[in-house]
Amino acid sequence: MQTLLPIGEPAEASRLPGSSEATTDIHAHYAHDWVSDGGVRANFVASIDGNATQAGRSRGLQTPGDSKVFAALRDLADVVMVGSATAAAEGYGPANPPAERRAIREHYGLGPAPAIAVLSASLDLDLDADLYRKADPSAPTFIITGSAAPLSRRNDIIDLAGSAALQLLEVRSTADGGVDIPAAIQQLRSQGYRRILCEGGPHVFSSAMRARAIDELCLTISPMLVGPGGLGIVAGQHWPADFLPQLRLTGLLVEDDALFCRYRVQG
């Protein structure tokens, strides 16, 4: 993987077998202005024609480089925040990085693994999934819901939790009954999680952007076309006509014709 921006960013001294070019230290690239400052970072992969999924899943768009970036962004996060629909569709489980990635986290002053925070207004969750049954107290699974969530489902989760490994957090609901994203982020920060990685999906990201809660977008542009009718990286309610967020490109990597963009949200 090669660095296009920022110009002059140092590369690793090691080289890939058979290659004369040094490769980028992906962790250092994404740790700059992030590990020390913290914030809310969103991560997406999209096709050239703007689709965030292929056959209903983002994994259909991933390249080997995107998988490396995905892992590196998790390695630099205190907690991964995700909508319940995306967590179910992508088969999320508790984060369990191998020893070499745990060592990288330790190098940057982070715990052994990131926590997972699942946003759900309805609490219509498969509570038998590994994400809820096999969480570890050192990297718990949080279920964050709104005050309008069904009481019976809240009680089901409270009964299942019973330990620090699975926790139910309640924040205020939005006017339409959804989870208030800024309130969810504030709740995570109050738990000590400063570096929040938002892995979507498009509805969560759109709501978070509209609430001006996103600091950075890491977007992989996969070198393929999916075709008409797909889902983009934003979905849900329309934004106000005068809401046009501006993003500044601060980092750009390339590998196997895929681009890995790092954008800073302005204002």
C-alpha positions in Angstrom: 0.0 0.0 0.0 1.4 3.4 -1.1 0.9 6.9 0.3 -0.3 9.6 -2.0 -1.2 12.1 0.8 0.2 13.6 2.9 3.2 14.1 0.6 6.4 13.1 2.3 4.8 10.8 4.9 7.4 8.3 6.0 7.0 4.7 4.9 8.2 1.5 6.6 11.7 0.5 6.1 10.7 -3.0 5.2 9.6 -3.9 1.6 7.1 -6.5 0.4 8.7 -9.6 -1.2 9.6 -8.9 -4.8 8.8 -5.2 -4.5 11.3 -2.3 -4.7 8.9 0.1 -3.0 8.5 0.7 0.7 5.0 0.2 2.1 3.0 2.6 4.3 2.7 2.0 8.0 -1.1 1.9 8.0 -1.4 2.2 11.8 0.8 5.3 11.9 -1.1 6.8 9.0 -4.5 6.5 10.7 -3.1 7.2 14.3 -1.8 10.6 13.4 -4.1 13.4 14.8 -6.4 10.7 16.1 -5.0 8.6 19.0 -4.0 11.7 21.1 -7.1 13.8 20.2 -9.9 11.1 20.0 -13.2 11.8 18.4 -15.8 10.0 16.3 -14.5 8.4 13.1 -16.7 6.8 10.5 -15.5 4.0 8.2 -17.2 2.9 4.9 -16.4 1.1 1.8 -18.2 2.1 -1.4 -18.0 1.2 -5.1 -17.0 3.7 -7.7 -20.7 4.3 -8.5 -21.4 5.0 -4.8 -22.9 1.8 -3.5 -22.1 0.8 0.0 -23.2 -2.8 -0.4 -23.0 -5.6 -3.0 -25.6 -8.3 -2.7 -26.7 -6.7 0.6 -23.4 -6.7 2.4 -20.4 -4.4 2.5 -18.1 -7.4 2.4 -18.8 -7.9 -1.3 -16.9 -4.6 -1.9 -13.9 -5.3 0.2 -10.4 -5.7 -1.2 -7.4 -7.1 0.7 -6.3 -3.5 1.4 -9.7 -2.5 2.7 -9.6 -5.5 5.1 -6.2 -4.2 6.4 -7.6 -0.7 6.9 -10.7 -2.0 8.6 -8.5 -3.9 11.0 -6.2 -0.9 11.6 -9.1 1.4 12.4 -10.4 -1.1 14.9 -6.9 -1.4 16.4 -7.0 2.4 17.0 -10.5 2.5 18.6 -11.7 2.3 22.1 -15.2 1.3 21.0 -16.9 0.3 17.7 -20.4 1.9 17.3 -22.8 0.2 14.9 -26.5 0.0 14.1 -28.2 -3.2 15.0 -29.2 -4.0 11.4 -25.6 -3.7 10.2 -24.4 -5.8 13.1 -26.9 -8.6 12.3 -26.3 -8.5 8.5 -22.5 -8.5 8.8 -22.5 -11.2 11.5 -20.7 -9.1 14.2 -19.2 -10.8 17.2 -17.1 -9.5 20.1 -13.8 -8.0 19.0 -11.0 -10.5 19.5 -7.8 -9.3 17.8 -4.8 -11.7 17.6 -1.7 -11.2 19.7 0.2 -9.0 17.2 -2.7 -6.6 16.9 -3.1 -6.5 20.7 0.6 -5.5 20.8 -0.1 -2.7 18.4 -3.0 -1.5 20.6 -0.7 -1.6 23.7 1.9 0.4 21.8 -0.7 3.2 21.3 -1.9 3.0 24.8 -5.2 1.2 24.2 -6.8 -1.8 25.9 -6.5 -5.3 24.5 -9.7 -5.1 22.3 -12.3 -2.5 21.5 -15.8 -2.6 23.0 -18.8 -2.9 20.7 -21.8 -0.6 21.0 -24.9 -1.6 19.2 -27.6 1.1 18.5 -31.2 -0.2 18.5 -34.4 1.7 19.0 -36.7 -1.3 18.8 -34.4 -3.8 20.7 -35.4 -6.4 18.2 -32.2 -8.3 18.6 -31.1 -11.9 18.3 -29.9 -12.2 21.9 -28.5 -15.7 21.2 -25.9 -14.2 18.9 -22.2 -14.4 20.0 -22.1 -10.6 20.1 -24.3 -10.7 23.2 -23.6 -14.1 24.6 -19.8 -14.2 24.3 -18.7 -10.6 25.2 -15.8 -10.2 27.6 -15.9 -7.7 30.5 -12.6 -6.2 29.3 -14.2 -5.4 25.9 -18.0 -5.4 26.7 -20.9 -5.2 24.3 -23.1 -2.2 25.0 -26.7 -2.1 23.7 -27.7 1.6 23.4 -31.4 2.3 23.1 -33.8 5.2 23.4 -36.2 6.0 26.2 -39.1 5.0 23.8 -37.8 1.4 23.5 -40.3 -1.3 24.5 -40.1 -2.0 28.2 -40.5 -5.8 27.7 -37.4 -6.0 25.4 -35.4 -3.8 27.8 -36.2 -6.3 30.6 -35.2 -9.2 28.4 -31.8 -7.6 28.0 -31.4 -6.7 31.6 -32.1 -10.3 32.6 -29.5 -11.5 30.1 -26.8 -9.0 31.0 -26.1 -9.7 34.7 -22.4 -8.9 34.3 -20.1 -6.2 33.0 -19.7 -8.1 29.7 -23.2 -7.1 28.4 -24.7 -3.7 29.4 -27.8 -1.9 28.4 -27.5 1.9 28.2 -30.5 4.2 27.7 -30.4 7.6 26.2 -33.1 10.0 25.1 -35.1 9.1 22.0 -35.5 11.4 18.9 -38.9 12.8 17.9 -39.5 9.8 15.6 -38.5 7.2 18.3 -34.9 6.6 17.2 -31.8 6.6 19.3 -30.4 10.1 19.8 -26.9 9.7 18.3 -25.1 12.6 20.1 -26.6 11.4 23.4 -25.3 7.9 22.6 -21.8 9.2 21.9 -21.9 11.3 25.1 -22.9 8.1 27.0 -19.9 6.2 25.5 -17.6 9.1 26.4 -18.9 9.1 30.0 -17.8 5.4 30.1 -14.3 6.5 29.2 -14.3 5.7 25.5 -12.7 8.7 23.7 -11.9 7.1 20.3 -15.2 6.0 18.8 -15.3 4.2 15.5 -18.6 4.3 13.7 -19.0 1.4 11.3 -22.5 2.4 10.2 -24.7 1.5 8.6 -25.9 4.3 6.3 -28.8 5.3 8.5 -26.6 5.7 11.6 -24.0 7.6 9.6 -26.5 9.9 8.0 -28.1 10.7 11.4 -24.7 11.2 13.0 -23.6 13.5 10.2 -26.9 15.5 10.4 -26.3 15.9 14.1 -22.7 17.1 13.4 -21.4 14.3 15.5 -18.8 12.9 13.0 -15.2 14.3 13.1 -13.7 12.1 10.4 -14.7 9.8 7.5 -12.4 7.0 6.3 -13.8 5.9 2.9 -12.5 3.1 0.8 -13.4 3.5 -2.9 -13.5 0.0 -4.3 -12.5 -0.4 -8.0 -15.8 -1.9 -9.1 -19.3 -0.9 -10.3 -22.4 -2.4 -8.6 -25.1 -0.9 -10.8 -28.3 1.0 -10.3 -30.6 0.6 -7.3 -28.0 0.2 -4.6 -27.7 1.8 -1.1 -25.2 4.6 -0.6 -23.3 5.5 2.6 -26.1 7.8 3.7 -29.8 6.8 4.0 -32.9 7.7 5.9 -34.4 11.1 6.4 -33.5 13.9 3.9 -31.1 16.5 5.2 -32.1 20.1 5.3 -31.5 21.9 2.0 -28.9 24.2 3.6 -27.0 21.4 5.2 -24.0 20.7 3.0 -21.1 19.3 5.1 -17.7 20.1 3.7 -14.9 17.5 4.0 -11.1 18.1 3.7 -8.9 15.3 2.3 -6.1 14.7 4.8 -4.8 11.3 3.8 -4.9 9.1 0.7 -3.5 5.6 0.2 -3.7 3.3 -2.9 -3.4 -0.4 -3.4 -4.7 -2.7 -6.2 -6.6 0.2 -7.8 -8.6 0.9 -4.6 -8.3 4.3 -2.9 -8.3 4.8 0.9 -9.4 8.3 1.7 -9.2 10.0 5.0 -11.5 13.1 5.3 -11.8 15.6 8.1 -15.3 17.1 8.5 -15.1 20.9 8.5 -17.2 22.9 11.0 
